[in-house]
Amino acid sequence: MPIRVFLRASAKKAAALGKSINHLISSSVRKPSDGGNEEQWIAEFERLSGSGHSDGWRFDRNQVHTRR
């Protein structure tokens, strides 16, 4: 989807909510940093984080970028 089409559609959706695109973006960025429940965020982070068992696997950037 071309960026102009995307922005036009986003502006229409924002207008339907009575807001601007900038307002929607700034409010969504502000939401996680507004000093809410840090303990809940930490618990969610720990729940979603891996268990640390990689079975010896290590990330190799060169392997990821190798063309097949």
Protein Blocks (a to p, Z undefined) as FASTA:
>chain_A
ZZklmmmmmmmmmmmnopafklmmmmmmmmmmnopafklmmmmmmmmpcehiaghpacdf
klmmpcZZ
